[in-house]
Amino acid sequence: MDKLLIRGGRELRGEVPISGAKNAALPELCAALLTAQPVTLLNVPRLQDVATMLKLIRNMGVLVQQGEDGAVRIDASTLSSPEAPYELVKTMRASVLALGPLLARFGEATVSLPGGCAIGSRPVDQHIKGLTAMGAEITVEHGYILAKLPKGAKRLQGARITTDMVTVTGTENLLMAATLAEGETILENAAQEPEIPDLAEMLIKMGARIEGHGSSRIRIQGVGALHGCGHQVVADRIEAGTFLCAVAATGGDVVLRHGRADHLDAVIEKLVAAGATVTALPDGIRVQAQGRLQAQSFRTTEYPGFPTDMQAQFMALNCIAQGTAKVTETIFENRFMHVNELVRLGAKIQIDGKVAVIEGVTQLSGATIMATDLRASASLVIAGLVAEGETVVDRIYHLDRGYDRMEAKLAAIGADIERIK
């Protein structure tokens, strides 16, 4: 099992390319299932979750070709099995995104509940509620979602759908399904993350009729069929935010090529308040920092608020900042699993329910630590970059799920970091 060995204390300088967004690439790979014509996606990141999704759609009989520079060509004209089995989706919750496209195009779908996901713990129930409102008959049996159209029905039916909570994957699933439904669908309380307008723009290139994407109310006029297209995956705002925090913590001067400052307003606002200098460029973001920054309190919330996927990384920055900060997590339970590992490095953190109180220290000290989930692993890497001595981060398969060769990118801008077997 791979680990990362980090020798801390180096400033970061230079330029790093930001890859395509995992959270845009995964639904867009599923969107290619909506048409029998070839779809080409560019800037697809090289990640474990992407590899899993490609394996999943190949298993359905879809032809997939991968080229250089993140180009992926998908031909779903050969799709023969509208099923996502547990063996292929147990490691990736985004697999549920196949449900809407398969049901809309083929009138049926069998999709395993994502690994470890009981109905209700994550909003899979909202996907089912929305598709049911569009006329689908759905049951959950033996860990699988079984969906089909009623007898005699040829298409899903347009509907007004208001989800009980803001759900990104729920919005994406229902948006994709609605493109081939008969009549008009209105999604109320829709998620507004930048990956959703990017998906909508791809669908529009395929012939979909969509308005209001990027707002909380999306209107879709269903069409009879979609066609192929080419589309470039939007840059990953969470990868960009992670590198922003890494530079702010270690000090230095780095340009994040292709990064989108307009997708990171809440994070950049906190970094500037902490004392970093962040500049939006025509094709990127420049971040500069020196010395200890000021601790910043924040509360995670839906976009455009502070993203839950950046909570752990900013907490690592707060660990070595001046002052005390309070971090409130409102989106997911169990999202403080990185705290115990940060404490092993010398951080001072107290947890009370959904609130973590971080008292900044002048120096962290290297140790062997263990990644517990994707974003937690990124926070541990940042902590290792500033810690004195050697830090070994174990279980970095979590990191590989969502970051495209992170250690190579960090090494290129001055970090002393290497992958060890």
C-alpha positions as CSV (number, residue, x, y, z in Angstrom):
1,M,0.0,0.0,0.0
2,D,1.5,3.4,-1.0
3,K,2.4,6.1,1.5
4,L,3.6,9.7,1.2
5,L,6.9,10.7,2.8
6,I,7.0,14.5,3.5
7,R,9.9,16.5,4.9
8,G,8.3,19.7,6.0
9,G,9.4,23.3,6.1
10,R,9.8,24.3,2.5
11,E,8.1,27.3,0.8
12,L,6.2,26.6,-2.4
13,R,7.1,28.6,-5.6
14,G,6.3,28.2,-9.3
15,E,3.3,27.2,-11.3
16,V,1.0,24.2,-11.0
17,P,-1.7,23.0,-13.4
18,I,-5.2,22.5,-12.0
19,S,-6.8,19.3,-13.4
20,G,-10.4,18.8,-14.5
21,A,-13.0,18.6,-11.7
22,K,-13.8,15.1,-10.4
23,N,-17.2,16.3,-9.4
24,A,-17.9,17.4,-13.0
25,A,-16.2,14.6,-14.8
26,L,-18.2,11.8,-13.1
27,P,-21.7,13.1,-13.9
28,E,-20.5,14.1,-17.4
29,L,-19.3,10.5,-18.1
30,C,-22.8,9.3,-17.1
31,A,-24.4,12.0,-19.3
32,A,-22.8,10.3,-22.3
33,L,-25.1,7.3,-21.6
34,L,-28.1,9.5,-22.7
35,T,-27.2,9.3,-26.4
36,A,-26.3,6.6,-29.0
37,Q,-23.8,9.0,-30.6
38,P,-20.2,9.4,-29.5
39,V,-19.3,11.9,-26.8
40,T,-15.7,13.2,-26.3
41,L,-14.7,14.7,-23.0
42,L,-11.5,16.7,-22.6
43,N,-9.5,17.5,-19.4
44,V,-10.8,14.4,-17.6
45,P,-8.6,14.0,-14.5
46,R,-6.6,10.8,-13.9
47,L,-8.2,9.6,-10.7
48,Q,-9.2,6.4,-9.1
49,D,-12.9,7.4,-9.1
50,V,-12.8,8.2,-12.8
51,A,-11.2,4.8,-13.5
52,T,-13.9,3.2,-11.5
53,M,-16.7,5.0,-13.4
54,L,-15.1,4.1,-16.8
55,K,-14.9,0.5,-15.7
56,L,-18.6,0.7,-14.7
57,I,-19.8,2.0,-18.1
58,R,-17.5,-0.5,-20.0
59,N,-19.2,-3.2,-18.0
60,M,-22.6,-2.0,-19.4
61,G,-21.2,-2.7,-23.0
62,V,-20.2,0.9,-23.7
63,L,-17.1,1.5,-25.9
64,V,-14.6,3.7,-24.1
65,Q,-11.3,5.1,-25.6
66,Q,-8.8,7.1,-23.6
67,G,-6.3,9.4,-25.3
68,E,-3.6,11.7,-24.3
69,D,-4.1,14.8,-22.1
70,G,-7.3,13.6,-20.5
71,A,-9.4,12.9,-23.6
72,V,-12.0,10.2,-23.2
73,R,-14.4,9.1,-26.1
74,I,-17.6,7.3,-25.1
75,D,-19.8,5.5,-27.5
76,A,-23.0,4.2,-25.7
77,S,-24.7,2.9,-28.9
78,T,-23.5,-0.5,-27.8
79,L,-24.9,-0.3,-24.3
80,S,-26.4,-3.7,-23.6
81,S,-26.9,-3.9,-19.8
82,P,-28.4,-0.9,-17.9
83,E,-27.0,-2.1,-14.6
84,A,-24.5,-0.9,-12.1
85,P,-23.5,-3.8,-9.9
86,Y,-22.3,-3.5,-6.3
87,E,-18.9,-5.0,-7.1
88,L,-18.1,-2.0,-9.2
89,V,-19.7,0.8,-7.2
90,K,-19.0,-0.2,-3.6
91,T,-16.1,2.3,-3.5
92,M,-17.8,5.2,-5.2
93,R,-21.0,7.0,-4.2
94,A,-21.2,8.9,-7.5
95,S,-22.2,5.6,-9.2
96,V,-25.8,6.5,-8.4
97,L,-25.5,9.2,-11.2
98,A,-26.0,6.4,-13.8
99,L,-29.6,5.9,-12.6
100,G,-31.2,9.0,-14.2
101,P,-29.6,8.6,-17.7
102,L,-30.2,4.9,-17.9
103,L,-33.8,5.2,-16.9
104,A,-34.5,8.1,-19.2
105,R,-32.9,6.5,-22.3
106,F,-33.8,2.8,-21.8
107,G,-36.9,2.9,-19.5
108,E,-35.2,0.8,-16.9
109,A,-32.2,0.7,-14.6
110,T,-30.7,-1.4,-11.8
111,V,-28.2,0.5,-9.7
112,S,-26.6,-0.7,-6.5
113,L,-26.8,1.6,-3.5
114,P,-23.4,3.1,-3.1
115,G,-21.1,1.3,-0.7
116,G,-22.0,1.8,2.9
117,C,-24.9,4.2,2.0
118,A,-28.2,3.5,3.7
119,I,-31.2,5.3,2.3
120,G,-31.4,8.6,4.1
121,S,-27.8,8.9,5.3
122,R,-26.9,10.6,2.1
123,P,-29.7,12.0,-0.1
124,V,-30.2,9.0,-2.3
125,D,-33.9,9.2,-1.2
126,Q,-34.1,12.5,-3.0
127,H,-33.1,11.0,-6.3
128,I,-35.8,8.4,-5.9
129,K,-38.4,10.9,-4.8
130,G,-37.7,13.1,-7.9
131,L,-37.7,10.2,-10.4
132,T,-40.9,8.9,-8.9
133,A,-42.5,12.3,-9.5
134,M,-41.5,11.9,-13.1
135,G,-43.5,8.6,-13.3
136,A,-40.9,6.0,-12.6
137,E,-41.7,2.9,-10.5
138,I,-38.9,2.4,-8.1
139,T,-38.3,-0.2,-5.4
140,V,-35.2,-0.9,-3.3
141,E,-34.4,-4.6,-2.9
142,H,-31.3,-6.4,-1.6
143,G,-29.2,-3.3,-1.8
144,Y,-30.3,-2.3,-5.3
145,I,-32.4,0.5,-6.7
146,L,-34.7,-1.1,-9.3
147,A,-36.3,1.5,-11.6
148,K,-38.6,1.2,-14.6
149,L,-41.3,3.0,-16.5
150,P,-44.9,2.0,-16.0
151,K,-46.3,-0.6,-18.4
152,G,-47.1,1.1,-21.7
153,A,-45.1,4.3,-20.9
154,K,-42.3,5.2,-23.4
155,R,-40.8,8.2,-21.6
156,L,-40.5,9.8,-18.2
157,Q,-42.9,12.7,-17.7
158,G,-42.0,16.3,-16.9
159,A,-42.8,17.4,-13.3
160,R,-42.2,20.1,-10.8
161,I,-39.7,18.7,-8.2
162,T,-38.7,20.3,-4.9
163,T,-36.1,18.4,-3.1
164,D,-36.2,18.3,0.7
165,M,-32.6,19.4,0.9
166,V,-30.0,20.8,-1.5
167,T,-28.3,17.8,-3.1
168,V,-25.7,18.1,-5.8
169,T,-25.9,14.5,-7.1
170,G,-29.6,14.6,-6.8
171,T,-29.8,17.8,-8.9
172,E,-27.5,16.3,-11.5
173,N,-29.4,13.0,-11.7
174,L,-32.8,14.7,-12.1
175,L,-31.4,17.2,-14.6
176,M,-30.0,14.4,-16.8
177,A,-33.2,12.4,-16.6
178,A,-35.4,15.4,-17.4
179,T,-33.6,16.1,-20.7
180,L,-35.4,13.1,-22.3
181,A,-38.7,13.4,-20.4
182,E,-41.9,14.3,-22.1
183,G,-42.8,18.0,-21.3
184,E,-41.4,20.4,-18.9
185,T,-39.5,19.7,-15.6
186,I,-38.8,22.3,-13.0
187,L,-36.2,21.6,-10.3
188,E,-36.7,23.8,-7.3
189,N,-34.1,24.0,-4.5
190,A,-31.5,22.9,-7.0
191,A,-27.8,22.9,-6.1
192,Q,-25.7,25.7,-7.6
193,E,-22.2,24.3,-7.5
194,P,-20.2,25.2,-10.6
195,E,-20.1,21.6,-11.7
196,I,-23.9,21.7,-12.3
197,P,-23.8,24.6,-14.9
198,D,-20.8,22.8,-16.5
199,L,-23.0,19.6,-16.8
200,A,-25.9,21.6,-18.1
201,E,-23.7,23.3,-20.8
202,M,-22.6,19.8,-21.9
203,L,-26.2,18.7,-22.1
204,I,-27.1,21.8,-24.1
205,K,-24.4,20.9,-26.6
206,M,-26.1,17.5,-26.9
207,G,-29.4,19.2,-27.8
208,A,-31.0,19.6,-24.4
209,R,-33.2,22.6,-23.6
210,I,-32.2,24.0,-20.2
211,E,-32.6,27.3,-18.5
212,G,-31.6,28.6,-15.0
213,H,-28.6,26.3,-14.4
214,G,-26.4,27.9,-11.7
215,S,-29.5,29.1,-9.9
216,S,-31.8,27.3,-7.4
217,R,-34.5,26.9,-10.1
218,I,-33.7,25.0,-13.3
219,R,-36.2,24.6,-16.1
220,I,-35.8,21.7,-18.6
221,Q,-37.9,21.2,-21.7
222,G,-37.6,17.5,-22.6
223,V,-36.5,16.4,-26.1
224,G,-37.0,13.2,-28.0
225,A,-33.3,12.4,-28.3
226,L,-29.9,13.8,-27.7
227,H,-26.8,13.7,-29.9
228,G,-23.1,13.5,-29.4
229,C,-20.8,16.4,-28.5
230,G,-17.3,17.5,-27.4
231,H,-16.9,19.1,-24.0
232,Q,-14.0,20.2,-21.8
233,V,-14.4,19.5,-18.1
234,V,-14.3,22.6,-15.9
235,A,-11.2,23.0,-13.6
236,D,-11.4,21.4,-10.2
237,R,-12.1,24.2,-7.6
238,I,-11.4,21.9,-4.7
239,E,-8.0,20.9,-6.0
240,A,-7.3,24.7,-6.6
241,G,-8.6,25.4,-3.1
242,T,-6.3,22.7,-1.6
243,F,-3.2,24.2,-3.3
244,L,-4.3,27.7,-2.1
245,C,-4.3,26.4,1.5
246,A,-1.0,24.6,1.0
247,V,0.8,27.8,-0.2
248,A,-0.9,29.9,2.5
249,A,0.3,27.4,5.2
250,T,3.9,27.0,3.9
251,G,4.5,30.4,2.5
252,G,5.6,31.1,-1.1
253,D,4.3,32.4,-4.4
254,V,2.5,30.0,-6.8
255,V,0.3,30.4,-9.9
256,L,-2.5,27.9,-10.2
257,R,-2.9,27.6,-14.0
258,H,-6.5,27.1,-15.1
259,G,-7.8,27.7,-11.6
260,R,-11.1,29.7,-11.4
261,A,-11.1,32.4,-8.7
262,D,-14.8,33.0,-9.3
263,H,-15.6,29.5,-8.1
264,L,-13.8,30.0,-4.8
265,D,-15.1,33.3,-3.5
266,A,-15.8,32.0,0.1
267,V,-12.4,30.3,0.5
268,I,-10.4,33.2,-1.1
269,E,-12.2,35.7,1.2
270,K,-11.0,33.8,4.3
271,L,-7.5,33.4,2.9
272,V,-7.3,37.2,2.3
273,A,-8.6,37.9,5.8
274,A,-5.9,35.5,7.1
275,G,-3.2,37.6,5.4
276,A,-2.5,35.9,2.1
277,T,-2.6,37.7,-1.2
278,V,-4.8,36.1,-3.8
279,T,-5.0,37.5,-7.4
280,A,-7.3,36.4,-10.2
281,L,-5.5,36.0,-13.5
282,P,-6.9,35.6,-17.0
283,D,-6.2,31.8,-16.8
284,G,-5.5,31.1,-13.2
285,I,-5.0,32.3,-9.6
286,R,-1.9,33.6,-8.0
287,V,-1.4,33.1,-4.3
288,Q,1.3,34.7,-2.1
289,A,1.9,34.3,1.6
290,Q,4.7,34.7,4.2
291,G,4.9,34.2,7.9
292,R,2.1,33.0,10.2
293,L,-1.3,33.9,9.0
294,Q,-4.3,34.8,11.2
295,A,-6.7,32.1,12.3
296,Q,-10.1,32.2,10.6
297,S,-13.5,30.9,11.8
298,F,-16.0,29.6,9.2
299,R,-19.1,27.6,8.8
300,T,-19.6,25.1,5.9
301,T,-22.7,25.5,3.8
302,E,-24.0,24.9,0.3
303,Y,-22.5,26.8,-2.6
304,P,-21.7,29.7,-2.9
305,G,-20.9,29.4,0.9
306,F,-17.8,27.8,2.3
307,P,-17.5,24.2,0.8
308,T,-17.5,21.2,3.1
309,D,-14.9,19.7,0.8
310,M,-12.5,22.5,1.9
311,Q,-13.1,22.3,5.6
312,A,-10.3,19.9,6.4
313,Q,-7.7,21.7,4.3
314,F,-8.4,25.1,5.9
315,M,-8.4,23.5,9.3
316,A,-4.8,22.4,8.7
317,L,-3.9,26.0,7.9
318,N,-5.7,27.2,11.1
319,C,-3.6,24.7,13.1
320,I,-0.4,26.8,12.6
321,A,-2.1,30.2,12.4
322,Q,-2.0,33.0,15.0
323,G,-5.1,32.9,17.3
324,T,-8.1,30.6,17.8
325,A,-10.7,29.7,15.2
326,K,-14.0,27.9,15.4
327,V,-15.0,25.6,12.5
328,T,-18.7,24.5,12.2
329,E,-19.5,21.6,9.9
330,T,-23.2,21.7,8.8
331,I,-23.2,19.4,5.7
332,F,-21.9,15.9,6.7
333,E,-21.6,14.0,9.9
334,N,-18.3,12.3,10.7
335,R,-16.4,15.0,8.8
336,F,-13.9,15.6,11.6
337,M,-12.0,12.3,11.3
338,H,-8.8,14.1,10.4
339,V,-8.7,15.9,13.8
340,N,-7.1,13.0,15.7
341,E,-4.4,12.7,13.1
342,L,-3.7,16.5,13.2
343,V,-3.4,16.2,17.0
344,R,-0.8,13.5,16.5
345,L,1.3,16.2,14.7
346,G,0.9,18.6,17.6
347,A,-2.2,20.5,16.7
348,K,-4.5,21.8,19.5
349,I,-8.1,21.0,18.6
350,Q,-11.2,20.4,20.7
351,I,-14.4,19.0,19.2
352,D,-17.9,19.6,20.5
353,G,-20.5,18.0,18.2
354,K,-20.4,19.9,14.9
355,V,-17.9,22.5,16.1
356,A,-14.1,22.2,16.2
357,V,-12.1,24.8,18.1
358,I,-8.5,25.2,16.9
359,E,-5.9,27.0,18.9
360,G,-3.0,27.8,16.6
361,V,0.5,26.6,17.5
362,T,3.9,27.9,16.2
363,Q,5.1,24.5,15.0
364,L,3.8,21.0,14.1
365,S,6.0,18.0,14.5
366,G,6.3,15.2,11.9
367,A,4.8,11.8,12.7
368,T,3.2,8.8,11.0
369,I,-0.5,9.6,10.3
370,M,-3.3,7.9,8.5
371,A,-5.8,9.2,5.9
372,T,-9.4,8.5,6.7
373,D,-11.2,10.0,3.7
374,L,-10.4,12.0,0.5
375,R,-10.4,15.6,1.9
376,A,-9.0,14.5,5.2
377,S,-6.0,13.1,3.4
378,A,-5.4,16.4,1.7
379,S,-5.4,18.2,5.0
380,L,-2.8,15.8,6.4
381,V,-0.5,16.5,3.4
382,I,-0.8,20.2,4.1
383,A,0.0,19.6,7.7
384,G,3.0,17.5,6.7
385,L,4.3,20.2,4.5
386,V,4.6,22.6,7.4
387,A,5.6,20.1,10.1
388,E,9.1,19.9,11.4
389,G,10.9,16.7,10.4
390,E,9.4,13.7,8.5
391,T,5.7,13.0,8.2
392,V,4.5,9.7,6.7
393,V,0.9,9.7,5.4
394,D,-0.6,6.2,5.2
395,R,-3.7,5.0,3.2
396,I,-3.2,7.5,0.5
397,Y,-5.5,5.6,-1.8
398,H,-8.1,8.0,-0.4
399,L,-6.0,10.9,-1.9
400,D,-5.8,9.1,-5.3
401,R,-9.6,9.0,-5.5
402,G,-9.8,12.8,-5.9
403,Y,-6.3,14.3,-6.7
404,D,-4.5,13.9,-9.9
405,R,-0.8,13.1,-9.0
406,M,-0.8,15.5,-6.1
407,E,2.7,14.6,-4.8
408,A,4.2,15.2,-8.3
409,K,2.5,18.6,-8.5
410,L,3.7,19.6,-5.0
411,A,7.3,18.4,-5.7
412,A,7.4,20.5,-8.9
413,I,6.8,23.7,-6.8
414,G,9.4,22.9,-4.2
415,A,7.9,20.5,-1.7
416,D,10.1,17.6,-0.4
417,I,7.5,14.8,-0.9
418,E,7.7,11.4,-2.4
419,R,5.5,8.3,-2.8
420,I,6.9,5.2,-1.2
421,K,5.7,1.6,-1.4
